[in-house]
Each structure stands twice: as structure tokens, then as C-alpha cells.
């Protein structure tokens, strides 16, 4: 258990700086309350800050159907789904999965409420397997599939992907692994929690010769989105587009029902539109996902972010969790299915715990505190900071995690920090090799009981954080 050891990590980490990328600048920030952090800066010019917040206070009756051009166009690009595996993650069978791992340490399996009558309150592992990185190759697909099978065998039942990861290949690798695991009797469909995302534009493999013309013919001309709704050259979240992408993801994964569907980095829209426009777009997006829940295509939904929840509440690009919950209530009533959020959290990026970026009921607090008050589950991405935290941790830091035994690896220490943070449901880590799965899963037998929270008494001044998920589509 970390408890008061958390403050000791600060002084041990401060002398060392990790390099994130050529575009980022590491900074040491001194405070007994703040762990080692990165500060990064964009090369681009930021647009002027808008002063007014976007309160989702004008309530409308829960919407059940969209009308007009977008509704009619939402299935014009719908893929042939073929035979999809029935079922979804369910409370009873995820509980059975958890019980079958008797060597798992206390707290390894956690509850994730979906507010879905069929799915119920899921039991999910404190470690999850991510599929973001890797070449777009058959060999990488095979590596991911084998890693996922090993993860199931070692007590990991939450998988994370996105339609744009490796140009749809990651989703297909996940689908292949799940189908193989079912065929081999390793798991049942109802024991596995599959999460994916939509919002970023992606091509299926090869780029067309004229990307702009292809988008015009296949999306704009068919009413799925307009060019004004295609933000930052890469992002869209119209109801028709999300429905289109959901169908593609269902086909890629081979699944009738996706357990958690995220709107991917919605803050990307805020680089180009005013907050009142964003308010309408996110409400419409949630309305489309409520429809997908009613149709049995997803069990629950949320937002997966990079910067949105970590920037201060008075800065451009900030996402208010309270306002997003109000938007979900507008879309789906009190029984809405907006139940999960995702953001980066690790030894280097600690804002979710240490920075008071959120306001709930007029009180300023951290994202994790806000999520607790609003009954939203939190999944941590980038737990290993793209492997930057897998090597080079000082021996003194590794010693803080003595509860992992005598010789924990740096990756194990970094993952233990994330999964023992109060309010974190699952720590995601990219795992493309069986060896990495085995190494990371080595902490599963150890206790994952949450440590004492670190008070966010000091909010470090930060510049813009580097977003390594930039997926801009060049249309030239």
C-alpha cells in the first residue's frame, strides 16, 4: 500500500526527466502534493479564449429519434454486418470470470455500473489491454491476437481499441482474438468487456488517390456530415457519422453488441467551434448513442479524452464533466447510459488526481472527485506513457512499491501506481506482445486496494499538453 509514500515519490522523481517526443519539453515542478509531471507545448497558435462556459441547463424531453437529412443518411454508408457474435458483457458472467482467478490480489476486479438492464454492474480487471500502437501489418495483428488470448488466461477481461487505431486493424485483431477465445473455451462472450471509440476519421487501409473527393462523395454528399462539421481536418461527431462508425466497428469486431462506446476526443471540436455549437453537437451525439443502447448495439457510452479533462476549467478545450452529465440527461433522461470516461493518468500526467480542473455544484475539485460525485467510472489511458515509464525509474522510486516484492519492473511499478489511485477503475496499457502481458500481469496477485488520495492543494502551472493521438487527415 502506498498511503503516505505518495509524497515520497515526488522527491524521488523530480531529478529525472523523461522525453515524450521531439515536440515536448519536460519540466520539473516542485511541490509536496504534485508527482512528477510533463509540460508540453504545441507549435501552433491557439485561438482566443472564450469566456463563457457551456452550461447544459436548457432541458429537453429525452429524445428517442432524430429527424431530417442526418437520420435518413445515417445508414447510407452502413456496412454489411454478416454474422455477428451475440451477447455482451454481463454482471453474472464477469463475476464468474473474476471468481475463477483465486490468486488475484484484493481489489483487482472492480465494479463498473452500466445502468443497462441486460448488462448490469460489470466486474472488470484493474488492468486493461490497449491496442493503439504498432505497424499496420499482419504480423502486428497476430501479435495483438496472441497477447489478448494470454491476457484472458491471466485475469484481464477489459480490451480497449478504436476504429482509427492502425486504420481499423486493431479492431479486427480484437475481434479475431475474442472469436478465437470463444472457440477455444477460454472465455465466454459475456465475460469480456470490449470498448471502442468513434469520432476520428480514418481510411480502411489504403488512402484514396483524392481523399477530399472521396469524403465528399461518400459522406458529405450523402448527408452524413457537412464540411463545417468536419473539425480540425480529422474529427466528426454528428449522429449520422457516429452511427456509421458504430456499424463499421461492429463489423470489424464481429460483435452484435459493443460494451462501451466512447466519443473519441470530443474536445477536438473546440479548436474550431464556439461552445454553444459544441453543446448542441455533444447533445446530439449522446442522443444517437442512447438510440444505439435501445437497439442493443452498445451497453453504455462515454467520452475518451486526451486534453479535455486535464486543462483548467477556464481554458479553451476544457470539458466539464458536470455539463456532459447534464447533456446525457437531456438525451436519455435520468436513466441515461453515459457511464464511463477515459483520460491519461500515470506517474507523469497526474492532473486527474492533483489538479482541480472541474466544478460540480459550484465547488472546484479534481476530475476523480467529480467523477465520484457524478457516479461516472474512470478508465486511465497511457498508464505507461507510451513505454516512457517502462525504463529508467530510480531505484528509490521502485522501492516505494515494495508491496510488489523484491524486484518489480519499472512497468509494474508504474501500473501499480495507476491502479491503486482512488477512483481509477482500470489502468490501460498497450500490450502487443505476450511477454509484455506476462510482465504486466505479474502485479495481479498483489493487492490493488486504493491508496490514500493525494490532496490537490497545489495546481501546477502548465502549458498545453502534447497530444500524440493527432490523427489529422491530409486532404491535399
N, C-alpha and C positions, 0 to 999 in steps of 0.2 A: 504494500500500500504506500502511496506517495505522501498523502497528508501534507505536513509542513515541509516535506522535502521539495515541494514545487518551487519554493522561493530559492532553494539552493541551486536548482537547475539554472536560474538566471545568471548567477555569478560565474558558473562554470562554463556557460555557453558564450558569454559576452566576448571573450578573447578571440573567438574563431568566427570567420565569415565564410559562408558558402556562396558560390557563384551560381545564380539562377540561369542567366543567359547573357549573351553579349549586350542585350538591351537593358539589363537590370543592374542596379547598383546596391550592394549590400551595405547596411548601416548598423552599427551597434547602438542600442538605445538603453540607457541606464535607468533602471527602476527596480525596486524590490518586488513590484507587483506585475512586471511585464517580463515574459520569457523572451528568448532570442527571437528577433523579428527581421524580416526583409523589408526594405523600402525600395520601390522601383519606380521608374518614370517612363511615360510614353514620349515618343519623339514628336507626336502630333500636337496640334493646337486645340485646346479644349474650347467648346462653345461657352458663351456666357452662362453663369449660374442663374437658374430660375428660382425666385424667392419663395413662391407659393408651394405648399405641399399639395399632394393629390389625395384628399380625403374621399374615400368611397362611401359617402354618407347618404347619397340620394338612393334610397332603397327602391327597388322594383320587385314585383312579384317574381318568384323563381321562374326562369324561362325554361320552357321544355322544347321548343322548336325554333330554329332560325328560318327566316323567310327571305325571299328575294333571290337575287342572282347567285350569291355565295352558296346558299343552301342547295340550289339546283346544280351548281357546279362542283359541289363537294365530292361527288362520286364520279365525275367525268374522267378522272385520272386513276380511279380505284383499280388496284391490281387484282388479277385473278388469284384468289387465295388458295385454291386447291384444297387439299386435306390438311386441316389444322388440328393439332393435338388439343383435345378437350380438357377442361379442368382449369384450376387456378390454385394458387397457394391458399390453404385454409387453416384455420386455427387448430383443429384437431390433429391434422396430419403434420403440420410444422411442429406441434408439441411432441408428437411421436418421434419425429426426427431428432429433436433436442434430447429426449429421454434415452435415445439409443446411444448417445455419447456419454457414457457414465464417467469417463475420465476428464470431461470438460470441467474447467475450474468454475468456481462460483461466479455468476454474472455473465458467463459467455453468451448465453442465449437471453435475449431481451424481448419485450413485448412491443409490437408495432400495431396500434389500433388502426383499422381502415374505415370504420363506420359503414362497412359493406356487409349486408346481412349474410351473404354467402361466404365471404372470406373470413369475416370476424377479426379477432385480435391475433395477429400472426406472431409466431416465435421466430426471431431472426438472429443470426450469428453476429457476434461483435466484430468479426472481420468479414469483409465482403470483397469479392474479386472484381476488379475493374479491367476494362478492355480497350482503353483509349489509344495506347501507343502500339507501334510496330509497323513493319512494312506491309504493303498491300500484296501479299504473296500467299500461295498455297501452303508453304511451309509454316508461315506465321499462323494461318488458320488452324493447321494441325496442332501446333504448339498450344494455342489457346484451348482447343477442344480437350487435349490431354490434361492441361492444367486444371480445367474445370472438373473433369472426372476425378482427379486427385483431390480437389477441394471438397467435393461431396463426401469422399471417403474419410476426410479428416475433420469434418464438422463445420463446414462453411456452406450455407444454403442461400446466400444472397448474391446475385450476379448483377452487375451494372454495365450498361452499354448505351449506345445512341445510334441513330440512323446514319449520322455522318461520320462515325468512327471508322476509319480505314475504308471510306467510300462504301459503306454498308456491309463490309466483310466481317466486321466484329459481330454484328447482329447474327449473321448467318453462322458464324463459328459457335456462338452461344446456342443457337437453335439446334445445330448438329450435335453439340455436346449433351444438351438436355434429352434429345431423342435417343442418343446412344445410351445415356444413363438409364433411361426408362427401359430400353430394350434389354439391358444387362441386369436389371433389377436392383440397381444401386440406389435409386430414389424413386418415388412416385411423383407425378406432376404436381400434386397438391402439397408436396413438401418443399418445393423450390420457389423462391421469390425472385422473379425476373423483372428488372427495372430497365426502362429505356427512355429516350428523350427525342423530342422533335422541336424544330424551330430554325436550326441552321439549314441552309440549302446545301445539298450535296448531289453530285452526279453518281450514277451507278457505274462505277469503274471508269471507263474512258470518257474524257471530255468530248462533247460535240465540237465540230470544226468552228461553229459560230455560236458560242454559249448564249449571247443575248437573244439571237433569233430563236434558238431552241426554247428558251424560257418564255419568250413572247408567244410562241405557238402552242406550247404545252401547258402553260399556267395562266399567263395574262389574258390571252385571247379566250380562254375557257372560263374566265371569271374566278379563278381560284385565288388570285391576288392581283392587285394593281401595282404598277411600278412604285407608286408612292407608299405602298405598304411593305415594300421590299427594302428593309433598312440596312444601312452600312454595307451594302453590296453583298450581304450574306444571310440576312435573318428575316423571317416572316412568321407571324402567329395568327393569321386570320383563321376563323373557324374552318373554312374550306380547306386551307392548307394543312392545318393540324389533322383534320380527318383524313386527308390524302396521305400524309406521312404516317399516320397510325395504321392505315391499311397496308402500307409498304412494310412497316415494322412487323406487323402480324405475319405477313407472308415470309419475311426474312427469318423471323424466329420460329415460324411454323407453329405458332400458338394461337389458340382461339381467344384466350384472354391474357393480357399483359397485366401483371400485378400492380406495378407502379409506373405511371407515365408522367414524365416531367416536361414542362415547357422549358426549353434549354436556353439559359442565359437571357431572360427577357429584358434585362437591363440594356442589352444591345440596342433596343428600340429607342432608348433615352438619349442616344447620341444624335438622333435626328428629329425627334418629335417632341412636342410640348407635353407636359404632364397630364393635361386633361385628355389629350389624344391617347396617351398611353393608358390612362384609366379605362377608356372605352375598349381599347384593344384587349387588355388583360381580362376585363369582364366578359367580353365576347369569347375569348379563348377558353375561359373557365366554363362558360355555358356549353361550348362544344364538348368539353371533357365530361361534364355532367351527363350529357346525352350519351357519350360513349360508355359511361358507367351503367346507365339504364339499359343499354343494349348488350351488356355483358362483355364488352370488348376490353375494358380495363376494370380493375377493382378500386383503385384510388389514384389520385394525381397530386402533383406538386410543382415546384419550380426548382431547377438545378441552376445555381448561380456561380459566378466567379467573383465579381466585384460587388454585386448589388447589396448584399447584407453586411459588407465589411467597411464600406465607405461611410463617413459621418452622415447623420440624418439631414443635415443642411447642405449637402453637396450634390451636384448633379450626378445622376446614375444611381442614387440611393434607392433601395427598395424598403418600404415599410411593411413588416410582417403583419402588423395590425390591419393595415389597409388592404393587404392581399386577402386576409381572412374575411374582411367585410365584402370584398369583391366576390369571394366564393359563396358567401351567404346570399348575396344578390343573385348569383347564378343558380344556386341549388338549395337555398333555404337553410334552416338550422341543421339539417341532416346532410350538408354538403360533404364532398369526398376529397377536399383539399386537406391532406393529412401529413404530407412529408415535404421537407425541404432539404436541399443539398448545398453545401458550400465548402471551400477548402479550410482545413484546420489541421495544424501539425505543430511541431516544435518551433517552426519558423513563422508561421502565419497563425497567430493566436487571437485575432480580433473577435472571433465568435464568443470567446470567454472573457477577454480582458478589455474590450472597447465597448463603451456604452453608445452603440450606434442606433438603438431602437427606442421608440417611445410607445408605451402601452398605457392607456388610461391616464395620459398626461405625465407619466413618470418615465424618466430616462433610464435605460438598462441595457445589458448586453443582449446579443441575439439569443444566446442559450436561455437566459432568463425569460425573454419574451416568448420563446417557443414553449417553455414550461407553462407560462400563464395562459397561452392560447391553445394549449393541447395539440401542438404540432411536433411530430417526430423529426429529429435532425440526423442526417447522414453526412459524415465527413468525407470529402474527396481530397485527393492529393496528400494522403496521410504520410507518404514518404517523399513528397515534393519532387516527383519525377526522379526518384532514386538519389536525389541530392543528400538525403539524410541516411543513406544506407552505408556510408563510409565516412570516416573522419571524426566521429564523435569523440571528444576527450574521454579518457579513462574515468575521470572524475564524474562525468555525466552518466556513463554506463553504470557506475557504482550506485547511482541513485535508484536504479532499477534492480536492486539486489534480490527483490522478490521473484525475479525470473531465473534465479540460480546463479552459478558462478561465472559462466561465460556466455551471456546473451550477446547476440549480434547487434550491430547498430540498428538494423531494420527492426528487430524485435523490440528494442528499447523505444524507438520512435512510435511503433504501433501500440505499444503498451501505454504510452503517454496519451494517445488519442482515445483509445477505447476505455480508459479509466477516467476520462473527463466527464463530470456530471452533465447529463443532458445529451451526450452523443450516443445514438443508438448503434450505429455501425461505422467502423473505420474502413474506408475503401482503400485498396492498394492494387495497382496494376500488377498482374501476375500472368506472364506469358509462358513461364517455364515451370515444369513440375518441381524442379529444385527450389525455386522461389516460393512456391506454395508450401512445400515441406518446411522450409526455413520459417516462413511467417506463421504457419500453423503451429510451430513449436511453442508458441505462447498460450495456446488454447488450454492446456492443462492447468495453467496458473490462474489465480484469481483475477477477475476483471471487475471487481466491485468498485464503483466510482470513488475516487479520492475526494478529499475536501476541495471545494471550489476555491479558486484564487479570486479575491475581490478585485473588481475592475476600478480600483481607486485612481489609477494613473492611465490616461489615454495618450499614447504616444503620438506626436505629430507625424503624419505620414503623407508621402506623395502618392501618386497613382500607382497601383499595383500592376505589375506586368501580367497580362492575360495571355498565357501560352496557348489558349484554345482559339486563337484568332483563325477564323475559317472563311475569310473573305473570298468570294468567288470573283476572279478577274473576268470581266465581260468584254475585254478588248480582243 
